[in-house]
Amino acid sequence: MPNLTNAKKALKQSKKKAVANLTVKNTYKKAVKTARKAADAGEKDLAEKLRLAQKKLDKATKKGVIKQNTAARKLSRLMKKAKTVAKK
């Protein structure tokens, strides 16, 4: 446990930021998961789910929760999967 007041404040801030980051992380993971499932099932509203996943990934990148390359990689793989499903 921190002794100095600035260390106590830093601990509080880091806990608060960790909760916020976890929320953002869970939302983008959920969006990517639903888009991937929609692509596998070949649902009609796939485009909307892809758009939502892209939005969540971009927001997570902007907030610094994930790196830009990570978001690009996830989105690229998602689009690739959607494109192969569209061909079938």
MDAnalysis code that builds the backbone (N, CA, C; Angstrom):
import MDAnalysis as mda
import numpy as np

u = mda.Universe.empty(264, n_residues=88, atom_resindex=np.repeat(np.arange(88), 3), trajectory=True)
u.add_TopologyAttr("name", ["N", "CA", "C"] * 88)
u.add_TopologyAttr("resid", np.arange(1, 89))
u.add_TopologyAttr("resname", ["MET", "PRO", "ASN", "LEU", "THR", "ASN", "ALA", "LYS", "LYS", "ALA", "LEU", "LYS", "GLN", "SER", "LYS", "LYS", "LYS", "ALA", "VAL", "ALA", "ASN", "LEU", "THR", "VAL", "LYS", "ASN", "THR", "TYR", "LYS", "LYS", "ALA", "VAL", "LYS", "THR", "ALA", "ARG", "LYS", "ALA", "ALA", "ASP", "ALA", "GLY", "GLU", "LYS", "ASP", "LEU", "ALA", "GLU", "LYS", "LEU", "ARG", "LEU", "ALA", "GLN", "LYS", "LYS", "LEU", "ASP", "LYS", "ALA", "THR", "LYS", "LYS", "GLY", "VAL", "ILE", "LYS", "GLN", "ASN", "THR", "ALA", "ALA", "ARG", "LYS", "LEU", "SER", "ARG", "LEU", "MET", "LYS", "LYS", "ALA", "LYS", "THR", "VAL", "ALA", "LYS", "LYS"])
u.atoms.positions = np.array([
    [0.851, -1.186, 0.000],
    [0.000, 0.000, 0.000],
    [0.890, 1.240, 0.000],
    [0.574, 2.229, -0.837],
    [1.411, 3.429, -0.921],
    [1.302, 4.296, 0.341],
    [2.406, 4.944, 0.667],
    [2.446, 5.815, 1.838],
    [2.233, 7.278, 1.474],
    [2.844, 7.710, 0.381],
    [2.750, 9.113, -0.017],
    [1.391, 9.401, -0.653],
    [0.950, 10.646, -0.489],
    [-0.371, 11.008, -1.007],
    [-0.413, 10.948, -2.531],
    [0.697, 11.356, -3.181],
    [0.695, 11.296, -4.648],
    [0.685, 9.846, -5.147],
    [1.282, 8.950, -4.380],
    [1.266, 7.536, -4.744],
    [-0.138, 6.950, -4.557],
    [-0.820, 7.410, -3.513],
    [-2.193, 6.966, -3.279],
    [-3.100, 7.426, -4.415],
    [-2.906, 8.669, -4.826],
    [-3.701, 9.218, -5.917],
    [-3.416, 8.456, -7.220],
    [-2.140, 8.168, -7.468],
    [-1.755, 7.437, -8.677],
    [-2.383, 6.049, -8.687],
    [-2.444, 5.415, -7.533],
    [-3.062, 4.095, -7.429],
    [-4.551, 4.160, -7.758],
    [-5.232, 5.189, -7.213],
    [-6.651, 5.373, -7.496],
    [-6.888, 5.597, -8.981],
    [-6.039, 6.438, -9.571],
    [-6.180, 6.749, -10.992],
    [-5.944, 5.516, -11.861],
    [-4.939, 4.739, -11.511],
    [-4.631, 3.556, -12.315],
    [-5.752, 2.524, -12.238],
    [-6.367, 2.389, -11.072],
    [-7.498, 1.460, -10.928],
    [-8.679, 1.933, -11.772],
    [-8.926, 3.233, -11.745],
    [-10.031, 3.808, -12.505],
    [-9.804, 3.636, -14.013],
    [-8.575, 3.864, -14.443],
    [-8.236, 3.712, -15.858],
    [-8.309, 2.249, -16.284],
    [-7.927, 1.348, -15.393],
    [-7.968, -0.082, -15.704],
    [-9.407, -0.535, -15.945],
    [-10.338, -0.029, -15.163],
    [-11.746, -0.375, -15.334],
    [-12.261, 0.164, -16.660],
    [-11.895, 1.413, -16.980],
    [-12.327, 2.023, -18.241],
    [-11.747, 1.264, -19.430],
    [-10.474, 0.894, -19.347],
    [-9.826, 0.151, -20.427],
    [-10.453, -1.225, -20.615],
    [-10.805, -1.858, -19.520],
    [-11.433, -3.176, -19.589],
    [-12.791, -3.095, -20.271],
    [-13.525, -2.030, -19.991],
    [-14.828, -1.827, -20.631],
    [-14.675, -1.689, -22.134],
    [-13.718, -0.878, -22.554],
    [-13.475, -0.667, -23.983],
    [-13.027, -1.970, -24.635],
    [-12.156, -2.691, -23.950],
    [-11.636, -3.951, -24.478],
    [-12.756, -4.976, -24.659],
    [-13.631, -5.069, -23.674],
    [-14.738, -6.018, -23.757],
    [-15.703, -5.660, -24.884],
    [-15.942, -4.358, -25.099],
    [-16.877, -3.960, -26.150],
    [-16.328, -4.285, -27.531],
    [-15.032, -4.027, -27.759],
    [-14.499, -4.331, -29.095],
    [-14.406, -5.838, -29.315],
    [-14.075, -6.597, -28.268],
    [-14.011, -8.054, -28.410],
    [-15.386, -8.631, -28.720],
    [-16.405, -8.107, -28.054],
    [-17.767, -8.577, -28.281],
    [-18.217, -8.255, -29.704],
    [-17.890, -7.049, -30.177],
    [-18.274, -6.643, -31.532],
    [-17.587, -7.510, -32.586],
    [-16.307, -7.801, -32.383],
    [-15.560, -8.635, -33.326],
    [-16.113, -10.057, -33.319],
    [-16.446, -10.539, -32.147],
    [-16.973, -11.897, -32.019],
    [-18.321, -12.037, -32.727],
    [-19.211, -11.055, -32.550],
    [-20.514, -11.135, -33.199],
    [-20.376, -11.017, -34.714],
    [-19.432, -10.188, -35.171],
    [-19.203, -10.052, -36.616],
    [-18.653, -11.348, -37.192],
    [-17.754, -11.992, -36.468],
    [-17.185, -13.248, -36.934],
    [-18.259, -14.337, -37.005],
    [-19.126, -14.382, -35.995],
    [-20.213, -15.358, -36.003],
    [-21.190, -15.094, -37.134],
    [-21.459, -13.825, -37.393],
    [-22.361, -13.455, -38.491],
    [-21.760, -13.850, -39.830],
    [-20.451, -13.699, -39.967],
    [-19.768, -14.086, -41.206],
    [-19.831, -15.597, -41.398],
    [-19.643, -16.332, -40.333],
    [-19.713, -17.792, -40.419],
    [-21.110, -18.261, -40.788],
    [-22.118, -17.596, -40.222],
    [-23.498, -17.987, -40.482],
    [-24.028, -17.428, -41.797],
    [-23.341, -16.432, -42.349],
    [-23.780, -15.812, -43.600],
    [-25.034, -14.977, -43.426],
    [-25.099, -14.228, -42.331],
    [-26.278, -13.412, -42.036],
    [-26.385, -12.214, -42.980],
    [-27.604, -11.692, -43.090],
    [-27.855, -10.565, -43.985],
    [-27.282, -9.261, -43.443],
    [-27.323, -9.065, -42.137],
    [-26.848, -7.813, -41.540],
    [-25.356, -7.850, -41.212],
    [-24.616, -8.606, -42.000],
    [-23.169, -8.730, -41.797],
    [-22.463, -7.394, -41.971],
    [-22.867, -6.618, -42.961],
    [-22.219, -5.331, -43.224],
    [-22.343, -4.397, -42.025],
    [-23.497, -4.399, -41.390],
    [-23.715, -3.545, -40.222],
    [-22.842, -3.997, -39.050],
    [-22.720, -5.303, -38.868],
    [-21.902, -5.826, -37.773],
    [-20.418, -5.572, -38.029],
    [-20.005, -5.637, -39.282],
    [-18.620, -5.313, -39.627],
    [-18.326, -3.836, -39.361],
    [-19.283, -2.987, -39.714],
    [-19.114, -1.555, -39.484],
    [-18.993, -1.261, -37.990],
    [-19.814, -1.917, -37.188],
    [-19.781, -1.736, -35.744],
    [-18.457, -2.229, -35.160],
    [-17.975, -3.364, -35.654],
    [-16.696, -3.897, -35.178],
    [-15.556, -2.946, -35.522],
    [-15.595, -2.390, -36.731],
    [-14.563, -1.440, -37.138],
    [-14.599, -0.197, -36.245],
    [-15.801, 0.264, -35.951],
    [-15.961, 1.437, -35.096],
    [-15.384, 1.187, -33.700],
    [-15.690, 0.034, -33.147],
    [-15.204, -0.302, -31.801],
    [-13.681, -0.471, -31.789],
    [-13.132, -1.084, -32.830],
    [-11.679, -1.250, -32.916],
    [-10.991, 0.112, -33.030],
    [-11.544, 0.992, -33.845],
    [-10.966, 2.328, -34.005],
    [-11.019, 3.118, -32.708],
    [-12.114, 2.973, -31.991],
    [-12.255, 3.686, -30.720],
    [-11.260, 3.159, -29.685],
    [-11.067, 1.847, -29.660],
    [-10.100, 1.255, -28.732],
    [-8.685, 1.716, -29.073],
    [-8.395, 1.850, -30.365],
    [-7.092, 2.330, -30.799],
    [-6.897, 3.781, -30.388],
    [-7.929, 4.570, -30.593],
    [-7.855, 5.995, -30.270],
    [-7.617, 6.211, -28.776],
    [-8.231, 5.365, -27.961],
    [-8.085, 5.494, -26.508],
    [-6.803, 4.854, -25.984],
    [-6.078, 4.159, -26.859],
    [-4.812, 3.575, -26.455],
    [-4.936, 2.226, -25.782],
    [-6.082, 1.597, -25.897],
    [-6.277, 0.288, -25.281],
    [-5.535, -0.782, -26.073],
    [-5.589, -0.678, -27.410],
    [-4.830, -1.577, -28.278],
    [-4.023, -0.745, -29.272],
    [-3.012, -1.369, -29.839],
    [-2.177, -0.664, -30.799],
    [-2.848, -0.630, -32.165],
    [-2.404, 0.298, -32.989],
    [-2.996, 0.501, -34.303],
    [-2.832, -0.734, -35.192],
    [-1.662, -1.338, -35.143],
    [-1.421, -2.525, -35.967],
    [-2.293, -3.702, -35.534],
    [-2.542, -3.807, -34.249],
    [-3.389, -4.876, -33.732],
    [-4.812, -4.718, -34.261],
    [-5.317, -3.492, -34.214],
    [-6.659, -3.222, -34.717],
    [-6.736, -3.494, -36.211],
    [-5.709, -3.071, -36.946],
    [-5.679, -3.286, -38.394],
    [-5.650, -4.770, -38.720],
    [-4.877, -5.534, -37.967],
    [-4.776, -6.973, -38.194],
    [-6.115, -7.660, -37.942],
    [-6.759, -7.301, -36.838],
    [-8.049, -7.909, -36.504],
    [-9.100, -7.569, -37.553],
    [-9.115, -6.316, -37.981],
    [-10.086, -5.890, -38.983],
    [-9.808, -6.557, -40.326],
    [-8.545, -6.686, -40.673],
    [-8.172, -7.312, -41.926],
    [-8.619, -8.766, -41.963],
    [-8.397, -9.473, -40.899],
    [-8.797, -10.877, -40.831],
    [-10.313, -11.023, -40.878],
    [-10.995, -10.081, -40.237],
    [-12.448, -10.100, -40.233],
    [-13.001, -9.855, -41.636],
    [-12.431, -8.886, -42.334],
    [-12.875, -8.568, -43.693],
    [-12.564, -9.720, -44.656],
    [-11.426, -10.339, -44.440],
    [-11.045, -11.475, -45.275],
    [-12.049, -12.602, -45.123],
    [-12.454, -12.865, -43.903],
    [-13.441, -13.917, -43.611],
    [-14.792, -13.561, -44.245],
    [-15.176, -12.309, -44.141],
    [-16.448, -11.871, -44.707],
    [-16.438, -11.977, -46.225],
    [-15.297, -11.680, -46.816],
    [-15.189, -11.729, -48.280],
    [-15.286, -13.171, -48.777],
    [-14.664, -14.105, -48.085],
    [-14.726, -15.512, -48.500],
    [-16.144, -16.054, -48.351],
    [-16.857, -15.592, -47.328],
    [-18.240, -16.021, -47.133],
    [-19.123, -15.445, -48.228],
    [-18.846, -14.204, -48.644],
    [-19.646, -13.553, -49.687],
    [-19.489, -14.258, -51.026],
    [-18.318, -14.839, -51.289],
    [-18.065, -15.537, -52.542],
    [-18.863, -16.831, -52.653],
    [-19.116, -17.461, -51.521],
    [-19.798, -18.765, -51.523],
    [-21.254, -18.640, -51.855],
])
